[in-house]
Amino acid sequence: MSDEVEMGSLVTPSWLAEHLADPDLVVLDVRVTLTGHGPIGDHVELETRFADLPPGRIITYCGGGIAASAAAFTMLRAGVEDVAVYTA
């Protein structure tokens, strides 16, 4: 299995576990109803300005995948180049 993740693709739990220590990996909790930190990453509102996102490969996640997919899609359309969605 390749370490590469295609832009806009899905990331599996096994891939994330293997790459979680990567310093260029940014895992974003995009659940809109939470505050503070999510279980595996930093919480970010969907309205966050993309310029404020940390550099690196961005993996979005949420409770069921809808918000994560929407956030990744929005980021890709806005020109954020390296975005994928975590899926359990």
C-alpha positions in Angstrom: 0.0 0.0 0.0 1.3 3.4 -0.9 1.9 6.2 1.6 0.5 8.7 -0.8 -3.0 9.9 -0.4 -4.7 11.5 -3.4 -6.1 14.9 -3.0 -9.7 14.7 -1.9 -9.5 11.0 -1.1 -10.6 9.0 2.0 -8.2 8.1 4.8 -8.7 4.8 6.6 -8.1 4.2 10.3 -5.0 2.1 9.5 -3.5 4.7 7.3 -4.1 7.4 9.9 -2.6 5.2 12.7 0.5 4.7 10.5 0.9 8.4 9.8 -0.3 10.1 12.9 3.2 11.0 14.0 4.0 12.7 10.7 4.8 16.4 11.5 3.2 17.5 8.3 -0.2 15.9 9.1 -3.0 18.2 10.3 -6.0 16.4 11.7 -9.0 18.7 11.9 -12.2 18.0 13.8 -14.9 19.8 11.8 -17.9 18.9 14.0 -19.8 22.2 14.3 -21.4 21.6 17.6 -18.3 20.9 19.7 -15.9 23.2 21.4 -12.4 22.6 22.5 -10.5 19.6 21.2 -11.9 16.5 19.5 -10.8 13.0 20.2 -7.9 12.9 17.7 -7.3 16.5 16.5 -8.0 20.2 16.8 -11.5 21.4 16.5 -12.1 23.9 13.8 -15.4 25.6 12.7 -16.4 25.2 9.0 -16.3 29.0 8.8 -12.5 29.1 9.6 -10.6 31.2 7.1 -8.4 28.8 5.1 -5.4 31.1 5.4 -5.5 30.4 9.1 -5.2 26.6 8.6 -1.8 25.2 9.6 0.4 24.0 6.6 0.5 20.3 5.8 -1.6 17.4 4.7 -5.1 18.1 6.1 -7.3 15.3 7.2 -10.9 16.3 8.1 -13.1 14.2 10.4 -16.4 14.4 12.2 -19.0 12.1 13.7 -20.5 10.6 10.6 -18.5 11.9 7.6 -20.9 14.5 6.2 -19.3 17.6 7.8 -15.8 16.2 7.1 -16.7 15.7 3.4 -18.3 19.1 3.1 -15.3 20.8 4.7 -12.8 18.9 2.5 -14.8 19.7 -0.6 -15.0 23.4 0.4 -11.2 23.5 1.0 -10.4 21.9 -2.3 -12.7 24.3 -4.1 -10.9 27.2 -2.3 -7.5 26.0 -3.5 -6.3 24.1 -0.4 -4.2 21.5 -2.2 -3.7 18.5 0.2 -7.0 17.5 1.8 -8.5 14.1 2.6 -11.4 12.8 4.7 -11.0 10.3 7.6 -13.5 7.5 7.4 -13.9 4.7 10.0 
